[in-house]
Amino acid sequence: MVLVRELNFQGSKGEADLQALFDSGATYSLIHPDFAEQLGQLDALPKPLDFETAKQGSFTRIDHRISLDFYLNDLRLTDEFFVFPGLAEQAIIGATTMQKWRIKLDFEHDEVITDPRVGRVILM
């Protein structure tokens, strides 16, 4: 299941408000190449990755990733996004990002829930 939200993304070159699809069925977070190039410097992967698409037996080769900040419910979060050629969405927030930042999806109430404690930095 999925939920869509407009989020502010920020990278080394600038920022943009993008429609982000929260997809618990997607393992990784992805971004369309046009938006990735607008936001920041792309990092080449040491070895390309082949991602299986929703169409069984169909694969897309991923050559680049980008590190981006994004804002959700007034929290600044950051993660790595794979640059996915031909992506139908502007951005996808996948399960690894949701687990990392303890993001929960409430489909009954159409809500994306965050834990405000994840935005705190604790120095020892």
C-alpha positions in Angstrom: 0.0 0.0 0.0 1.1 3.6 -0.6 0.5 7.1 0.5 1.6 10.3 -1.3 2.8 13.5 0.2 4.5 16.7 -1.1 7.9 17.0 0.7 10.7 19.5 0.5 13.9 17.9 -0.7 17.3 19.6 -0.3 20.6 18.7 -1.9 24.0 20.3 -2.6 22.6 22.3 -5.6 19.3 23.4 -4.3 15.8 22.4 -3.1 12.5 21.3 -4.6 9.0 20.3 -3.4 8.3 16.9 -4.9 5.5 14.4 -4.7 6.9 11.5 -2.7 5.2 8.1 -2.7 5.6 6.3 0.6 5.7 2.7 -0.6 6.2 -0.1 2.0 6.6 -2.6 -0.8 9.7 -0.8 -2.2 12.9 -1.8 -0.5 14.9 1.4 -1.3 14.2 5.1 -1.8 14.3 6.3 -5.4 14.3 9.6 -7.3 13.6 10.5 -10.9 16.9 11.5 -12.6 15.6 15.0 -13.7 15.0 15.9 -10.0 18.2 14.3 -8.8 20.3 16.3 -11.2 18.5 19.5 -10.2 19.0 18.9 -6.5 22.6 17.8 -6.2 25.7 16.0 -7.3 25.1 12.4 -8.3 27.5 9.7 -7.0 28.4 6.9 -9.3 28.0 3.4 -7.8 31.1 1.3 -7.7 29.1 -1.4 -9.5 25.7 -0.9 -11.1 22.7 -2.5 -9.4 19.9 -4.2 -11.3 16.5 -3.5 -9.6 13.5 -5.6 -10.3 10.5 -3.5 -11.2 6.9 -4.2 -10.4 6.6 -6.0 -13.7 7.9 -9.5 -12.9 11.1 -10.4 -14.7 11.8 -6.7 -15.7 14.9 -5.0 -14.4 16.3 -1.5 -14.5 20.0 -0.8 -14.1 20.9 1.8 -11.5 24.3 3.6 -11.9 24.0 6.5 -9.5 22.8 7.6 -6.0 22.4 10.9 -4.3 22.3 11.9 -0.6 19.3 14.2 0.2 17.7 15.9 3.1 13.9 15.9 3.2 11.3 17.4 5.5 8.4 15.4 6.9 6.1 16.7 9.6 8.6 19.5 10.4 11.4 16.9 10.9 14.6 17.1 8.9 15.5 13.6 7.7 18.3 12.4 5.4 18.9 9.4 3.3 20.4 7.9 0.1 18.2 7.8 -3.0 18.9 5.7 -6.0 18.5 7.5 -9.3 16.0 5.4 -11.2 15.7 6.1 -15.0 12.1 6.2 -16.2 10.7 6.3 -12.7 7.0 7.1 -13.0 7.0 9.1 -9.7 9.1 12.1 -8.7 10.4 10.3 -5.6 9.7 7.1 -3.6 10.3 6.7 0.1 11.1 3.0 0.6 11.0 0.6 3.5 14.6 1.0 4.5 14.2 4.8 4.9 10.9 4.3 6.8 12.5 1.8 9.2 15.6 4.0 9.7 13.5 7.0 10.6 10.6 5.1 12.3 8.0 6.3 9.9 4.7 4.6 10.1 1.9 4.6 7.5 -1.7 4.7 8.8 -3.8 3.8 5.7 -7.1 3.9 7.6 -6.6 7.6 8.4 -4.3 8.4 5.3 -1.5 9.6 7.6 2.3 9.4 7.6 3.3 9.3 11.2 6.8 10.3 12.5 8.4 10.0 15.9 9.6 13.5 16.9 12.4 11.9 18.9 14.2 10.8 15.7 15.0 14.4 14.9 17.1 14.9 18.0 20.8 14.7 18.0 22.3 13.4 21.3 25.9 14.0 22.0 27.7 12.1 24.6 
